[in-house]
């Protein structure tokens, strides 16, 4: 009778360790893809922005900013979260130049991740 209890406890312990280890590995938010992509050139003046991460992110505690060509920053309000791992917004009225999206997100493990995505804006006619 004691043997089945020990086997059940050992199985429960192994399962708990597996869940904890796999949760910790996947918990930090890592940027999987972005639009615009890092180093890309896009047509302006309005640029839709989408950031997709490897885990869900807390949109209400996330921050998106646009670094302007003159090194000033402008907050980008998140316009939606089409899925738990994606943030979207639109940068409007951009003139030709080099910009960067600065992002900061909160992952399920409570850690904050940050990054920057540089891109260039040209006019619709290519200038």
N, CA, C and O atoms as a printed pandas DataFrame, in Angstrom:
     atom_number atom_name residue_name chain_id  residue_number  x_coord  y_coord  z_coord
0              1         N          UNK        A               1    0.821   -1.197    0.000
1              2        CA          UNK        A               1    0.000    0.000    0.000
2              3         C          UNK        A               1    0.864    1.260    0.000
3              4         O          UNK        A               1    0.505    2.263   -0.618
4              5         N          UNK        A               2    1.998    1.206    0.691
5              6        CA          UNK        A               2    2.866    2.377    0.756
6              7         C          UNK        A               2    3.533    2.629   -0.596
7              8         O          UNK        A               2    3.747    3.786   -0.961
8              9         N          UNK        A               3    3.858    1.601   -1.332
9             10        CA          UNK        A               3    4.534    1.749   -2.624
10            11         C          UNK        A               3    3.713    2.583   -3.607
11            12         O          UNK        A               3    4.291    3.486   -4.213
12            13         N          UNK        A               4    2.420    2.356   -3.815
13            14        CA          UNK        A               4    1.650    3.192   -4.748
14            15         C          UNK        A               4    1.616    4.660   -4.329
15            16         O          UNK        A               4    1.598    5.548   -5.181
16            17         N          UNK        A               5    1.608    4.917   -3.034
17            18        CA          UNK        A               5    1.611    6.307   -2.556
18            19         C          UNK        A               5    2.944    6.972   -2.897
19            20         O          UNK        A               5    2.969    8.124   -3.333
20            21         N          UNK        A               6    4.044    6.258   -2.703
21            22        CA          UNK        A               6    5.362    6.803   -3.037
22            23         C          UNK        A               6    5.484    7.062   -4.536
23            24         O          UNK        A               6    6.025    8.087   -4.952
24            25         N          UNK        A               7    4.990    6.145   -5.332
25            26        CA          UNK        A               7    5.030    6.325   -6.787
26            27         C          UNK        A               7    4.195    7.541   -7.183
27            28         O          UNK        A               7    4.623    8.333   -8.023
28            29         N          UNK        A               8    3.025    7.696   -6.598
29            30        CA          UNK        A               8    2.164    8.846   -6.905
30            31         C          UNK        A               8    2.818   10.153   -6.475
31            32         O          UNK        A               8    2.760   11.142   -7.206
32            33         N          UNK        A               9    3.437   10.169   -5.304
33            34        CA          UNK        A               9    4.128   11.377   -4.840
34            35         C          UNK        A               9    5.323   11.713   -5.735
35            36         O          UNK        A               9    5.553   12.878   -6.060
36            37         N          UNK        A              10    6.069   10.701   -6.125
37            38        CA          UNK        A              10    7.212   10.934   -7.012
38            39         C          UNK        A              10    6.751   11.468   -8.355
39            40         O          UNK        A              10    7.373   12.377   -8.905
40            41         N          UNK        A              11    5.672   10.919   -8.891
41            42        CA          UNK        A              11    5.134   11.393  -10.173
42            43         C          UNK        A              11    4.646   12.829  -10.047
43            44         O          UNK        A              11    4.874   13.639  -10.946
44            45         N          UNK        A              12    3.986   13.150   -8.958
45            46        CA          UNK        A              12    3.502   14.518   -8.745
46            47         C          UNK        A              12    4.667   15.488   -8.629
47            48         O          UNK        A              12    4.602   16.599   -9.154
48            49         N          UNK        A              13    5.732   15.079   -7.945
49            50        CA          UNK        A              13    6.911   15.925   -7.800
50            51         C          UNK        A              13    7.567   16.172   -9.159
51            52         O          UNK        A              13    7.917   17.308   -9.481
52            53         N          UNK        A              14    7.731   15.128   -9.947
53            54        CA          UNK        A              14    8.338   15.265  -11.274
54            55         C          UNK        A              14    7.488   16.174  -12.155
55            56         O          UNK        A              14    8.029   17.014  -12.873
56            57         N          UNK        A              15    6.182   16.022  -12.110
57            58        CA          UNK        A              15    5.286   16.881  -12.885
58            59         C          UNK        A              15    5.405   18.338  -12.446
59            60         O          UNK        A              15    5.450   19.237  -13.285
60            61         N          UNK        A              16    5.456   18.573  -11.143
61            62        CA          UNK        A              16    5.581   19.945  -10.633
62            63         C          UNK        A              16    6.895   20.582  -11.085
63            64         O          UNK        A              16    6.910   21.744  -11.492
64            65         N          UNK        A              17    7.988   19.835  -11.017
65            66        CA          UNK        A              17    9.282   20.349  -11.463
66            67         C          UNK        A              17    9.233   20.663  -12.948
67            68         O          UNK        A              17    9.724   21.709  -13.374
68            69         N          UNK        A              18    8.648   19.775  -13.740
69            70        CA          UNK        A              18    8.532   20.000  -15.187
70            71         C          UNK        A              18    7.744   21.268  -15.483
71            72         O          UNK        A              18    8.159   22.068  -16.320
72            73         N          UNK        A              19    6.624   21.461  -14.816
73            74        CA          UNK        A              19    5.793   22.657  -15.040
74            75         C          UNK        A              19    6.556   23.919  -14.656
75            76         O          UNK        A              19    6.523   24.907  -15.391
76            77         N          UNK        A              20    7.226   23.900  -13.540
77            78        CA          UNK        A              20    7.981   25.083  -13.095
78            79         C          UNK        A              20    9.116   25.395  -14.068
79            80         O          UNK        A              20    9.307   26.553  -14.437
80            81         N          UNK        A              21    9.867   24.385  -14.484
81            82        CA          UNK        A              21   11.003   24.607  -15.380
82            83         C          UNK        A              21   10.526   25.112  -16.733
83            84         O          UNK        A              21   11.100   26.065  -17.260
84            85         N          UNK        A              22    9.512   24.516  -17.305
85            86        CA          UNK        A              22    9.058   24.953  -18.622
86            87         C          UNK        A              22    8.409   26.320  -18.556
87            88         O          UNK        A              22    8.500   27.078  -19.521
88            89         N          UNK        A              23    7.766   26.662  -17.468
89            90        CA          UNK        A              23    7.178   27.993  -17.322
90            91         C          UNK        A              23    8.283   29.039  -17.222
91            92         O          UNK        A              23    8.188   30.091  -17.854
92            93         N          UNK        A              24    9.309   28.779  -16.458
93            94        CA          UNK        A              24   10.401   29.739  -16.293
94            95         C          UNK        A              24   11.154   29.961  -17.601
95            96         O          UNK        A              24   11.584   31.082  -17.873
96            97         N          UNK        A              25   11.324   28.932  -18.409
97            98        CA          UNK        A              25   12.044   29.066  -19.666
98            99         C          UNK        A              25   11.274   29.950  -20.638
99           100         O          UNK        A              25   11.877   30.771  -21.329
100          101         N          UNK        A              26    9.959   29.799  -20.704
101          102        CA          UNK        A              26    9.144   30.528  -21.662
102          103         C          UNK        A              26    8.603   31.848  -21.123
103          104         O          UNK        A              26    7.870   32.534  -21.836
104          105         N          UNK        A              27    8.931   32.223  -19.915
105          106        CA          UNK        A              27    8.269   33.350  -19.286
106          107         C          UNK        A              27    8.788   34.713  -19.733
107          108         O          UNK        A              27    7.988   35.639  -19.868
108          109         N          UNK        A              28   10.079   34.878  -19.966
109          110        CA          UNK        A              28   10.598   36.185  -20.389
110          111         C          UNK        A              28   10.066   36.525  -21.776
111          112         O          UNK        A              28   10.029   35.671  -22.661
112          113         N          UNK        A              29    9.658   37.765  -21.957
113          114        CA          UNK        A              29    9.146   38.198  -23.258
114          115         C          UNK        A              29   10.300   38.484  -24.203
115          116         O          UNK        A              29   11.161   39.317  -23.920
116          117         N          UNK        A              30   10.306   37.785  -25.323
117          118        CA          UNK        A              30   11.306   37.972  -26.371
118          119         C          UNK        A              30   10.553   38.360  -27.638
119          120         O          UNK        A              30    9.575   37.709  -28.008
120          121         N          UNK        A              31   11.004   39.411  -28.298
121          122        CA          UNK        A              31   10.363   39.854  -29.534
122          123         C          UNK        A              31   10.605   38.821  -30.628
123          124         O          UNK        A              31   11.750   38.523  -30.967
124          125         N          UNK        A              32    9.520   38.276  -31.180
125          126        CA          UNK        A              32    9.622   37.291  -32.270
126          127         C          UNK        A              32    9.604   37.968  -33.632
127          128         O          UNK        A              32   10.355   37.588  -34.530
128          129         N          UNK        A              33    8.732   38.986  -33.787
129          130        CA          UNK        A              33    8.644   39.676  -35.076
130          131         C          UNK        A              33    8.083   41.068  -34.862
131          132         O          UNK        A              33    7.427   41.357  -33.862
132          133         N          UNK        A              34    8.366   41.925  -35.841
133          134        CA          UNK        A              34    7.848   43.291  -35.775
134          135         C          UNK        A              34    7.542   43.796  -37.170
135          136         O          UNK        A              34    8.141   43.374  -38.158
136          137         N          UNK        A              35    6.608   44.697  -37.217
137          138        CA          UNK        A              35    6.302   45.424  -38.444
138          139         C          UNK        A              35    6.167   46.882  -38.043
139          140         O          UNK        A              35    5.249   47.232  -37.301
140          141         N          UNK        A              36    7.067   47.744  -38.520
141          142        CA          UNK        A              36    8.139   47.464  -39.464
142          143         C          UNK        A              36    9.243   46.602  -38.835
143          144         O          UNK        A              36    9.444   46.603  -37.620
144          145         N          UNK        A              37    9.941   45.879  -39.692
145          146        CA          UNK        A              37   11.058   45.052  -39.239
146          147         C          UNK        A              37   12.270   45.941  -38.962
147          148         O          UNK        A              37   12.398   47.029  -39.524
148          149         N          UNK        A              38   13.138   45.471  -38.103
149          150        CA          UNK        A              38   14.358   46.219  -37.780
150          151         C          UNK        A              38   15.168   46.472  -39.054
151          152         O          UNK        A              38   15.442   45.553  -39.825
152          153         N          UNK        A              39   15.543   47.732  -39.256
153          154        CA          UNK        A              39   16.359   48.116  -40.401
154          155         C          UNK        A              39   15.604   48.286  -41.707
155          156         O          UNK        A              39   16.214   48.529  -42.749
156          157         N          UNK        A              40   14.281   48.162  -41.663
157          158        CA          UNK        A              40   13.504   48.263  -42.906
158          159         C          UNK        A              40   13.204   49.712  -43.273
159          160         O          UNK        A              40   13.362   50.623  -42.460
160          161         N          UNK        A              41   12.769   49.901  -44.510
161          162        CA          UNK        A              41   12.308   51.202  -44.991
162          163         C          UNK        A              41   10.844   51.057  -45.347
163          164         O          UNK        A              41   10.458   50.146  -46.080
164          165         N          UNK        A              42   10.024   51.969  -44.819
165          166        CA          UNK        A              42    8.580   51.902  -45.027
166          167         C          UNK        A              42    8.073   53.223  -45.584
167          168         O          UNK        A              42    8.723   54.258  -45.444
168          169         N          UNK        A              43    6.907   53.179  -46.217
169          170        CA          UNK        A              43    6.280   54.385  -46.746
170          171         C          UNK        A              43    5.483   55.075  -45.648
171          172         O          UNK        A              43    4.797   54.422  -44.862
172          173         N          UNK        A              44    5.578   56.386  -45.600
173          174        CA          UNK        A              44    4.816   57.183  -44.646
174          175         C          UNK        A              44    3.673   57.854  -45.346
175          176         O          UNK        A              44    3.445   57.552  -46.517
176          177         N          UNK        A              45    2.959   58.714  -44.742
177          178        CA          UNK        A              45    3.261   59.295  -43.431
178          179         C          UNK        A              45    2.734   58.483  -42.247
179          180         O          UNK        A              45    3.234   58.652  -41.135
180          181         N          UNK        A              46    1.733   57.601  -42.445
181          182        CA          UNK        A              46    1.213   56.792  -41.342
182          183         C          UNK        A              46    1.804   55.384  -41.429
183          184         O          UNK        A              46    1.777   54.749  -42.483
184          185         N          UNK        A              47    2.338   54.911  -40.301
185          186        CA          UNK        A              47    3.019   53.612  -40.281
186          187         C          UNK        A              47    2.354   52.721  -39.232
187          188         O          UNK        A              47    2.453   52.996  -38.036
188          189         N          UNK        A              48    1.678   51.657  -39.668
189          190        CA          UNK        A              48    1.129   50.698  -38.707
190          191         C          UNK        A              48    2.255   49.916  -38.038
191          192         O          UNK        A              48    3.226   49.530  -38.689
192          193         N          UNK        A              49    2.116   49.688  -36.741
193          194        CA          UNK        A              49    3.151   49.007  -35.966
194          195         C          UNK        A              49    2.534   47.793  -35.287
195          196         O          UNK        A              49    1.458   47.873  -34.694
196          197         N          UNK        A              50    3.236   46.666  -35.385
197          198        CA          UNK        A              50    2.797   45.435  -34.743
198          199         C          UNK        A              50    4.021   44.721  -34.176
199          200         O          UNK        A              50    4.999   44.496  -34.889
200          201         N          UNK        A              51    3.963   44.369  -32.898
201          202        CA          UNK        A              51    5.048   43.660  -32.232
202          203         C          UNK        A              51    4.501   42.345  -31.689
203          204         O          UNK        A              51    3.504   42.343  -30.967
204          205         N          UNK        A              52    5.140   41.230  -32.025
205          206        CA          UNK        A              52    4.705   39.921  -31.558
206          207         C          UNK        A              52    5.817   39.300  -30.716
207          208         O          UNK        A              52    6.981   39.283  -31.114
208          209         N          UNK        A              53    5.433   38.790  -29.543
209          210        CA          UNK        A              53    6.374   38.238  -28.576
210          211         C          UNK        A              53    6.192   36.731  -28.445
211          212         O          UNK        A              53    5.226   36.171  -28.964
212          213         N          UNK        A              54    7.116   36.077  -27.754
213          214        CA          UNK        A              54    7.051   34.627  -27.567
214          215         C          UNK        A              54    6.091   34.209  -26.457
215          216         O          UNK        A              54    5.779   33.025  -26.329
216          217         N          UNK        A              55    5.622   35.154  -25.661
217          218        CA          UNK        A              55    4.660   34.890  -24.580
218          219         C          UNK        A              55    3.629   36.011  -24.570
219          220         O          UNK        A              55    3.800   37.035  -25.231
220          221         N          UNK        A              56    2.566   35.804  -23.819
221          222        CA          UNK        A              56    1.583   36.879  -23.689
222          223         C          UNK        A              56    2.225   38.042  -22.936
223          224         O          UNK        A              56    3.104   37.841  -22.097
224          225         N          UNK        A              57    1.781   39.244  -23.241
225          226        CA          UNK        A              57    2.295   40.431  -22.568
226          227         C          UNK        A              57    1.116   41.217  -22.016
227          228         O          UNK        A              57    0.006   41.147  -22.543
228          229         N          UNK        A              58    1.365   41.958  -20.962
229          230        CA          UNK        A              58    0.335   42.765  -20.321
230          231         C          UNK        A              58    0.278   44.121  -21.024
231          232         O          UNK        A              58    1.121   44.986  -20.785
232          233         N          UNK        A              59   -0.715   44.300  -21.890
233          234        CA          UNK        A              59   -0.822   45.535  -22.675
234          235         C          UNK        A              59   -0.984   46.765  -21.788
235          236         O          UNK        A              59   -0.455   47.829  -22.108
236          237         N          UNK        A              60   -1.702   46.635  -20.690
237          238        CA          UNK        A              60   -1.941   47.798  -19.836
238          239         C          UNK        A              60   -0.667   48.262  -19.123
239          240         O          UNK        A              60   -0.586   49.410  -18.687
240          241         N          UNK        A              61    0.311   47.389  -19.006
241          242        CA          UNK        A              61    1.575   47.755  -18.345
242          243         C          UNK        A              61    2.741   47.825  -19.322
243          244         O          UNK        A              61    3.901   47.899  -18.918
244          245         N          UNK        A              62    2.424   47.802  -20.593
245          246        CA          UNK        A              62    3.452   47.906  -21.622
246          247         C          UNK        A              62    3.575   49.349  -22.082
247          248         O          UNK        A              62    2.664   50.155  -21.895
248          249         N          UNK        A              63    4.709   49.661  -22.684
249          250        CA          UNK        A              63    4.957   51.034  -23.128
250          251         C          UNK        A              63    5.588   51.006  -24.506
251          252         O          UNK        A              63    6.557   50.286  -24.746
252          253         N          UNK        A              64    5.026   51.799  -25.411
253          254        CA          UNK        A              64    5.584   51.952  -26.747
254          255         C          UNK        A              64    5.899   53.427  -26.962
255          256         O          UNK        A              64    5.073   54.292  -26.675
256          257         N          UNK        A              65    7.088   53.707  -27.465
257          258        CA          UNK        A              65    7.491   55.076  -27.768
258          259         C          UNK        A              65    8.134   55.116  -29.142
259          260         O          UNK        A              65    8.679   54.122  -29.623
260          261         N          UNK        A              66    8.059   56.276  -29.757
261          262        CA          UNK        A              66    8.709   56.495  -31.033
262          263         C          UNK        A              66    9.853   57.476  -30.815
263          264         O          UNK        A              66    9.641   58.591  -30.338
264          265         N          UNK        A              67   11.069   57.056  -31.167
265          266        CA          UNK        A              67   12.234   57.937  -31.121
266          267         C          UNK        A              67   12.292   58.638  -32.468
267          268         O          UNK        A              67   12.454   57.996  -33.506
268          269         N          UNK        A              68   12.159   59.956  -32.446
269          270        CA          UNK        A              68   12.097   60.771  -33.657
270          271         C          UNK        A              68   13.500   61.080  -34.184
271          272         O          UNK        A              68   14.481   60.924  -33.457
272          273         N          UNK        A              69   13.601   61.517  -35.441
273          274        CA          UNK        A              69   14.920   61.854  -36.011
274          275         C          UNK        A              69   15.688   62.906  -35.210
275          276         O          UNK        A              69   16.918   62.920  -35.245
276          277         N          UNK        A              70   14.987   63.792  -34.485
277          278        CA          UNK        A              70   15.668   64.816  -33.688
278          279         C          UNK        A              70   15.973   64.337  -32.263
279          280         O          UNK        A              70   16.313   65.142  -31.396
280          281         N          UNK        A              71   15.849   63.020  -32.023
281          282        CA          UNK        A              71   16.117   62.371  -30.732
282          283         C          UNK        A              71   15.083   62.661  -29.650
283          284         O          UNK        A              71   15.301   62.299  -28.494
284          285         N          UNK        A              72   13.975   63.297  -29.985
285          286        CA          UNK        A              72   12.872   63.427  -29.034
286          287         C          UNK        A              72   12.070   62.135  -29.079
287          288         O          UNK        A              72   12.153   61.377  -30.044
288          289         N          UNK        A              73   11.290   61.889  -28.024
289          290        CA          UNK        A              73   10.437   60.704  -28.006
290          291         C          UNK        A              73    8.973   61.119  -27.966
291          292         O          UNK        A              73    8.615   62.181  -27.456
292          293         N          UNK        A              74    8.151   60.257  -28.512
293          294        CA          UNK        A              74    6.715   60.463  -28.533
294          295         C          UNK        A              74    6.054   59.152  -28.106
295          296         O          UNK        A              74    6.386   58.091  -28.635
296          297         N          UNK        A              75    5.121   59.218  -27.152
297          298        CA          UNK        A              75    4.419   58.012  -26.722
298          299         C          UNK        A              75    3.496   57.523  -27.826
299          300         O          UNK        A              75    2.854   58.316  -28.514
300          301         N          UNK        A              76    3.439   56.208  -27.985
301          302        CA          UNK        A              76    2.542   55.576  -28.939
302          303         C          UNK        A              76    1.497   54.788  -28.152
303          304         O          UNK        A              76    1.814   53.748  -27.574
304          305         N          UNK        A              77    0.264   55.270  -28.124
305          306        CA          UNK        A              77   -0.761   54.523  -27.389
306          307         C          UNK        A              77   -1.080   53.210  -28.096
307          308         O          UNK        A              77   -1.300   53.190  -29.307
308          309         N          UNK        A              78   -1.105   52.116  -27.341
309          310        CA          UNK        A              78   -1.452   50.820  -27.928
310          311         C          UNK        A              78   -2.903   50.879  -28.388
311          312         O          UNK        A              78   -3.808   51.140  -27.594
312          313         N          UNK        A              79   -3.113   50.634  -29.674
313          314        CA          UNK        A              79   -4.466   50.723  -30.225
314          315         C          UNK        A              79   -5.195   49.406  -30.128
315          316         O          UNK        A              79   -6.406   49.353  -30.340
316          317         N          UNK        A              80   -4.490   48.354  -29.814
317          318        CA          UNK        A              80   -5.162   47.073  -29.685
318          319         C          UNK        A              80   -4.195   45.969  -29.342
319          320         O          UNK        A              80   -2.976   46.126  -29.398
320          321         N          UNK        A              81   -4.789   44.841  -28.983
321          322        CA          UNK        A              81   -4.027   43.644  -28.697
322          323         C          UNK        A              81   -4.777   42.493  -29.369
323          324         O          UNK        A              81   -5.565   41.801  -28.724
324          325         N          UNK        A              82   -4.525   42.289  -30.689
325          326        CA          UNK        A              82   -5.275   41.293  -31.434
326          327         C          UNK        A              82   -5.122   39.864  -30.901
327          328         O          UNK        A              82   -5.988   39.016  -31.116
328          329         N          UNK        A              83   -4.013   39.612  -30.206
329          330        CA          UNK        A              83   -3.814   38.341  -29.512
330          331         C          UNK        A              83   -2.986   38.639  -28.269
331          332         O          UNK        A              83   -2.343   39.687  -28.204
332          333         N          UNK        A              84   -2.985   37.748  -27.285
333          334        CA          UNK        A              84   -2.282   38.031  -26.029
334          335         C          UNK        A              84   -0.791   38.279  -26.164
335          336         O          UNK        A              84   -0.179   38.846  -25.259
336          337         N          UNK        A              85   -0.188   37.864  -27.283
337          338        CA          UNK        A              85    1.259   38.041  -27.455
338          339         C          UNK        A              85    1.622   39.179  -28.402
339          340         O          UNK        A              85    2.787   39.324  -28.772
340          341         N          UNK        A              86    0.627   40.000  -28.804
341          342        CA          UNK        A              86    0.860   41.028  -29.825
342          343         C          UNK        A              86    0.339   42.393  -29.376
343          344         O          UNK        A              86   -0.741   42.506  -28.796
344          345         N          UNK        A              87    1.132   43.423  -29.657
345          346        CA          UNK        A              87    0.721   44.814  -29.433
346          347         C          UNK        A              87    0.685   45.526  -30.775
347          348         O          UNK        A              87    1.549   45.297  -31.622
348          349         N          UNK        A              88   -0.304   46.384  -30.978
349          350        CA          UNK        A              88   -0.390   47.152  -32.216
350          351         C          UNK        A              88   -0.655   48.620  -31.913
351          352         O          UNK        A              88   -1.231   48.969  -30.882
352          353         N          UNK        A              89   -0.220   49.469  -32.840
353          354        CA          UNK        A              89   -0.457   50.902  -32.773
354          355         C          UNK        A              89   -0.172   51.470  -34.161
355          356         O          UNK        A              89    0.192   50.732  -35.077
356          357         N          UNK        A              90   -0.337   52.769  -34.311
357          358        CA          UNK        A              90    0.008   53.439  -35.563
358          359         C          UNK        A              90    0.760   54.723  -35.248
359          360         O          UNK        A              90    0.327   55.524  -34.418
360          361         N          UNK        A              91    1.889   54.908  -35.919
361          362        CA          UNK        A              91    2.631   56.170  -35.836
362          363         C          UNK        A              91    2.123   57.032  -36.993
363          364         O          UNK        A              91    2.206   56.634  -38.155
364          365         N          UNK        A              92    1.606   58.197  -36.672
365          366        CA          UNK        A              92    0.956   59.026  -37.689
366          367         C          UNK        A              92    1.773   60.267  -38.036
367          368         O          UNK        A              92    2.529   60.796  -37.221
368          369         N          UNK        A              93    1.590   60.705  -39.269
369          370        CA          UNK        A              93    2.159   61.958  -39.771
370          371         C          UNK        A              93    3.687   61.995  -39.702
371          372         O          UNK        A              93    4.272   63.023  -39.360
372          373         N          UNK        A              94    4.321   60.883  -40.025
373          374        CA          UNK        A              94    5.785   60.840  -39.996
374          375         C          UNK        A              94    6.357   61.422  -41.282
375          376         O          UNK        A              94    5.870   61.150  -42.379
376          377         N          UNK        A              95    7.387   62.219  -41.123
377          378        CA          UNK        A              95    8.102   62.772  -42.267
378          379         C          UNK        A              95    9.271   61.836  -42.590
379          380         O          UNK        A              95    9.637   61.014  -41.750
380          381         N          UNK        A              96    9.863   61.937  -43.777
381          382        CA          UNK        A              96   10.997   61.072  -44.102
382          383         C          UNK        A              96   12.123   61.236  -43.081
383          384         O          UNK        A              96   12.433   62.345  -42.647
384          385         N          UNK        A              97   12.722   60.112  -42.713
385          386        CA          UNK        A              97   13.815   60.130  -41.747
386          387         C          UNK        A              97   13.971   58.787  -41.061
387          388         O          UNK        A              97   13.283   57.821  -41.389
388          389         N          UNK        A              98   14.888   58.741  -40.103
389          390        CA          UNK        A              98   15.174   57.525  -39.352
390          391         C          UNK        A              98   14.506   57.595  -37.989
391          392         O          UNK        A              98   14.648   58.579  -37.263
392          393         N          UNK        A              99   13.779   56.542  -37.654
393          394        CA          UNK        A              99   13.023   56.450  -36.409
394          395         C          UNK        A              99   13.382   55.150  -35.701
395          396         O          UNK        A              99   14.017   54.271  -36.284
396          397         N          UNK        A             100   12.971   55.033  -34.439
397          398        CA          UNK        A             100   13.082   53.774  -33.699
398          399         C          UNK        A             100   11.842   53.610  -32.830
399          400         O          UNK        A             100   11.339   54.570  -32.246
400          401         N          UNK        A             101   11.368   52.386  -32.760
401          402        CA          UNK        A             101   10.295   52.046  -31.829
402          403         C          UNK        A             101   10.974   51.531  -30.571
403          404         O          UNK        A             101   11.742   50.570  -30.625
404          405         N          UNK        A             102   10.698   52.163  -29.447
405          406        CA          UNK        A             102   11.193   51.681  -28.156
406          407         C          UNK        A             102   10.027   50.975  -27.471
407          408         O          UNK        A             102    8.952   51.553  -27.308
408          409         N          UNK        A             103   10.243   49.737  -27.075
409          410        CA          UNK        A             103    9.188   48.980  -26.418
410          411         C          UNK        A             103    9.637   48.470  -25.064
411          412         O          UNK        A             103   10.815   48.205  -24.823
412          413         N          UNK        A             104    8.652   48.344  -24.192
413          414        CA          UNK        A             104    8.863   47.789  -22.854
414          415         C          UNK        A             104    7.605   47.005  -22.529
415          416         O          UNK        A             104    6.505   47.556  -22.573
416          417         N          UNK        A             105    7.750   45.727  -22.203
417          418        CA          UNK        A             105    6.596   44.887  -21.908
418          419         C          UNK        A             105    6.805   44.113  -20.613
419          420         O          UNK        A             105    7.933   43.850  -20.194
420          421         N          UNK        A             106    5.685   43.758  -19.992
421          422        CA          UNK        A             106    5.697   42.955  -18.779
422          423         C          UNK        A             106    5.272   41.538  -19.139
423          424         O          UNK        A             106    4.194   41.330  -19.696
424          425         N          UNK        A             107    6.129   40.555  -18.816
425          426        CA          UNK        A             107    5.863   39.144  -19.110
426          427         C          UNK        A             107    5.125   38.499  -17.938
427          428         O          UNK        A             107    5.064   39.076  -16.852
428          429         N          UNK        A             108    4.567   37.313  -18.148
429          430        CA          UNK        A             108    3.834   36.627  -17.084
430          431         C          UNK        A             108    4.672   36.331  -15.842
431          432         O          UNK        A             108    4.124   36.193  -14.749
432          433         N          UNK        A             109    5.999   36.230  -15.997
433          434        CA          UNK        A             109    6.852   35.942  -14.839
434          435         C          UNK        A             109    7.169   37.195  -14.028
435          436         O          UNK        A             109    7.885   37.121  -13.030
436          437         N          UNK        A             110    6.638   38.354  -14.453
437          438        CA          UNK        A             110    6.866   39.597  -13.733
438          439         C          UNK        A             110    8.094   40.363  -14.185
439          440         O          UNK        A             110    8.356   41.452  -13.675
440          441         N          UNK        A             111    8.849   39.826  -15.123
441          442        CA          UNK        A             111   10.041   40.510  -15.627
442          443         C          UNK        A             111    9.679   41.470  -16.757
443          444         O          UNK        A             111    8.799   41.198  -17.574
444          445         N          UNK        A             112   10.380   42.590  -16.778
445          446        CA          UNK        A             112   10.197   43.584  -17.830
446          447         C          UNK        A             112   11.266   43.368  -18.889
447          448         O          UNK        A             112   12.447   43.220  -18.573
448          449         N          UNK        A             113   10.844   43.351  -20.140
449          450        CA          UNK        A             113   11.776   43.250  -21.264
450          451         C          UNK        A             113   11.694   44.546  -22.047
451          452         O          UNK        A             113   10.633   45.164  -22.126
452          453         N          UNK        A             114   12.825   44.962  -22.632
453          454        CA          UNK        A             114   12.889   46.201  -23.398
454          455         C          UNK        A             114   13.641   45.963  -24.693
455          456         O          UNK        A             114   14.439   45.033  -24.810
456          457         N          UNK        A             115   13.369   46.826  -25.662
457          458        CA          UNK        A             115   14.108   46.748  -26.910
458          459         C          UNK        A             115   13.851   47.958  -27.779
459          460         O          UNK        A             115   13.049   48.830  -27.445
460          461         N          UNK        A             116   14.549   47.993  -28.900
461          462        CA          UNK        A             116   14.436   49.111  -29.830
462          463         C          UNK        A             116   14.495   48.571  -31.252
463          464         O          UNK        A             116   15.300   47.692  -31.561
464          465         N          UNK        A             117   13.642   49.101  -32.107
465          466        CA          UNK        A             117   13.563   48.663  -33.498
466          467         C          UNK        A             117   13.758   49.874  -34.404
467          468         O          UNK        A             117   12.850   50.695  -34.534
468          469         N          UNK        A             118   14.929   50.001  -35.035
469          470        CA          UNK        A             118   15.160   51.138  -35.941
470          471         C          UNK        A             118   14.530   50.885  -37.315
471          472         O          UNK        A             118   14.521   49.756  -37.807
472          473         N          UNK        A             119   14.012   51.936  -37.916
473          474        CA          UNK        A             119   13.473   51.845  -39.278
474          475         C          UNK        A             119   13.525   53.216  -39.931
475          476         O          UNK        A             119   13.705   54.226  -39.250
476          477         N          UNK        A             120   13.369   53.256  -41.234
477          478        CA          UNK        A             120   13.412   54.503  -41.996
478          479         C          UNK        A             120   12.070   54.713  -42.681
479          480         O          UNK        A             120   11.452   53.774  -43.180
480          481         N          UNK        A             121   11.635   55.973  -42.692
481          482        CA          UNK        A             121   10.391   56.340  -43.378
482          483         C          UNK        A             121   10.748   57.127  -44.632
483          484         O          UNK        A             121   11.583   58.032  -44.610
484          485         N          UNK        A             122   10.096   56.757  -45.712
485          486        CA          UNK        A             122   10.202   57.518  -46.958
486          487         C          UNK        A             122    8.776   57.919  -47.353
487          488         O          UNK        A             122    7.804   57.379  -46.825
488          489         N          UNK        A             123    8.663   58.853  -48.268
489          490        CA          UNK        A             123    7.335   59.254  -48.723
490          491         C          UNK        A             123    6.797   58.190  -49.667
491          492         O          UNK        A             123    7.539   57.315  -50.113
492          493         N          UNK        A             124    5.529   58.266  -49.964
493          494        CA          UNK        A             124    4.893   57.283  -50.845
494          495         C          UNK        A             124    5.547   57.271  -52.230
495          496         O          UNK        A             124    5.534   56.243  -52.908
496          497         N          UNK        A             125    6.124   58.416  -52.660
497          498        CA          UNK        A             125    6.775   58.455  -53.991
498          499         C          UNK        A             125    8.244   58.028  -53.929
499          500         O          UNK        A             125    8.955   58.127  -54.929
500          501         N          UNK        A             126    8.711   57.547  -52.750
501          502        CA          UNK        A             126   10.068   56.999  -52.650
502          503         C          UNK        A             126   11.116   57.944  -52.152
503          504         O          UNK        A             126   12.292   57.581  -52.166
504          505         N          UNK        A             127   10.781   59.126  -51.715
505          506        CA          UNK        A             127   11.786   60.099  -51.225
506          507         C          UNK        A             127   11.813   60.154  -49.723
507          508         O          UNK        A             127   12.592   60.913  -49.147
